[in-house]
Amino acid sequence: TSHTVLAKEPHSMDSVSSSDAICTSEKIPASPRRGPVSPSPSKFSLSPKLTRLGSLHLTLSQATKATGNFSPSLQIGEGGFGTVYRAQLEDGQVVAIKRAKKELFESLRTEFSSEVDLLAKIDHRSLVKLLGYIDKGNERLIITEYVPNGTLREHLDGQRGKILDFNQRIEIAIDVAHGLTYLHQYAEKQIIHRDVKSSNILLTESMRAKVADFGFARLGPVESDQTHISTKVKGTVGYLDPEYMRTYQLTTKSDVYSFGILLIEILTGHRPVDMKKTPEERVTLRWAFNKYNEGSVVDLVDPLMEEVVDSEVLMKMFSLAFHCAAPIRADRPDMKSVGEQLWAIRADYLKSARRGQ
Ligand SMILES: Nc1ncnc2c1ncn2[C@@H]1O[C@H](COP(=O)(O)OP(=O)(O)OP(=O)(O)O)[C@@H](O)[C@H]1O
């Protein structure tokens, strides 16, 4: 399923090798099914103050009313941890409300509270904004801004009408890079998203991208001499940093790896791992890297996108993506530099497109 999540305890004996992970489209059951998650000290805890978080003050009955009593007709999505509804408030404002799944309630508590605590501190146009939070009785609701135009994956699949053109694809990549740069460098505390993927990128009507779903996000190292944090491996197969999988050491470079995989997906339209494809195309990173080395970069471009893009521009985009997805984290650039490089490639692209007119 597309929602299961890989979770691996540090130092556990039943370790999963990265090749196992790559060969399966199904993700290893998340920690909820492995029994209660022990709250780690560095993770935020749910404090009573949280009910007052965010700029929106809704009661449970107002939220219930706004979602038509959690009506299936207002359901816009379902993730591993909850169901998402589109809701209209009394003043007409449209919001998204994520309701925690009851059967996973106890084990979800940390996931959900981590999302709330992190979202509350964030204010950036490329990151989905938290508006409010309700924790009452056996309901946990997160209210966020509603992003109306579906996920990046839906657009790549052609489920949302017009196929994204090349300029839109670069702009989406730039937005995601800016959102992640903010999390890594400018947020009050360093935040690592841990689940950067195309179904977590939401698009606005003007096709600008916002990074969503902070359910797995973690604070980065707090001590200045600390280079990484050691933690359970979480994320989605295909996007997971192999060094993090091997060592359990999490750094911002794990998001950079996932971003590299996402960039290849944006350019090719291929999911990171697709068992329906031929063996040589199954693992998109490997397929793209081989084609790139053969000099056949033009074969990699999403066939749904009819535009002919300058091959120099394509080479630069793929080269940046492979750099981000380098096996060793020290070889990966930081997100700020990725944003700057994308910006420069976009300028080259616009020049080449003007020449071609
Ligand atoms: N703020 C929002 N505005 C509009 N649609 C949203 C919003 N948040 C989520 N959605 C929709 O709800 C779906 C489910 O979101 P959710 O974050 O719960 O799960 P997911 O990312 O698909 O899966 P998982 O959390 O298991 O990785 C999204 O794919 C998207 O279609």
The ligand as an SDF file (V2000), in Angstrom:
LIG
                    3D

 31 33  0  0  0  0  0  0  0  0999 V2000
   -3.6860   20.5350    3.9140 N   0  0  0  0  0  0  0  0  0  0  0  0
   -4.2290   19.7640    2.9700 C   0  0  0  0  0  0  0  0  0  0  0  0
   -4.9410   20.3160    1.9680 N   0  0  0  0  0  0  0  0  0  0  0  0
   -5.4970   19.5340    1.0070 C   0  0  0  0  0  0  0  0  0  0  0  0
   -5.3810   18.1940    0.9480 N   0  0  0  0  0  0  0  0  0  0  0  0
   -4.6760   17.5820    1.9110 C   0  0  0  0  0  0  0  0  0  0  0  0
   -4.0660   18.3240    2.9800 C   0  0  0  0  0  0  0  0  0  0  0  0
   -3.4110   17.4510    3.7820 N   0  0  0  0  0  0  0  0  0  0  0  0
   -3.5990   16.2240    3.2610 C   0  0  0  0  0  0  0  0  0  0  0  0
   -4.3580   16.2900    2.1350 N   0  0  0  0  0  0  0  0  0  0  0  0
   -4.7960   15.1450    1.2980 C   0  0  0  0  0  0  0  0  0  0  0  0
   -4.9590   14.0230    2.1440 O   0  0  0  0  0  0  0  0  0  0  0  0
   -4.1020   12.9570    1.7280 C   0  0  0  0  0  0  0  0  0  0  0  0
   -3.6240   12.1790    2.9360 C   0  0  0  0  0  0  0  0  0  0  0  0
   -2.7250   12.9730    3.6750 O   0  0  0  0  0  0  0  0  0  0  0  0
   -1.8460   12.3890    4.8370 P   0  0  0  0  0  0  0  0  0  0  0  0
   -0.8390   13.4020    5.1880 O   0  0  0  0  0  0  0  0  0  0  0  0
   -2.7290   11.9460    5.9420 O   0  0  0  0  0  0  0  0  0  0  0  0
   -1.2770   11.0610    4.2630 O   0  0  0  0  0  0  0  0  0  0  0  0
   -0.1590   10.6000    3.2160 P   0  0  0  0  0  0  0  0  0  0  0  0
    0.9680   11.5700    3.2270 O   0  0  0  0  0  0  0  0  0  0  0  0
   -0.8030   10.3440    1.8880 O   0  0  0  0  0  0  0  0  0  0  0  0
    0.2540    9.2170    3.8340 O   0  0  0  0  0  0  0  0  0  0  0  0
    1.2020    8.8830    5.0750 P   0  0  0  0  0  0  0  0  0  0  0  0
    0.9170    9.8840    6.1420 O   0  0  0  0  0  0  0  0  0  0  0  0
    0.8120    7.5120    5.4500 O   0  0  0  0  0  0  0  0  0  0  0  0
    2.5900    8.9700    4.5300 O   0  0  0  0  0  0  0  0  0  0  0  0
   -3.0030   13.6380    0.9200 C   0  0  0  0  0  0  0  0  0  0  0  0
   -2.4230   12.7660   -0.0040 O   0  0  0  0  0  0  0  0  0  0  0  0
   -3.7710   14.7690    0.2500 C   0  0  0  0  0  0  0  0  0  0  0  0
   -4.4400   14.2800   -0.8930 O   0  0  0  0  0  0  0  0  0  0  0  0
  1  2  1  0
  2  3  1  0
  2  7  2  0
  3  4  2  0
  4  5  1  0
  5  6  2  0
  6  7  1  0
  6 10  1  0
  7  8  1  0
  8  9  2  0
  9 10  1  0
 10 11  1  0
 11 12  1  0
 11 30  1  0
 12 13  1  0
 13 14  1  0
 13 28  1  0
 14 15  1  0
 15 16  1  0
 16 17  2  0
 16 18  1  0
 16 19  1  0
 19 20  1  0
 20 21  2  0
 20 22  1  0
 20 23  1  0
 23 24  1  0
 24 25  2  0
 24 26  1  0
 24 27  1  0
 28 29  1  0
 28 30  1  0
 30 31  1  0
M  END
$$$$
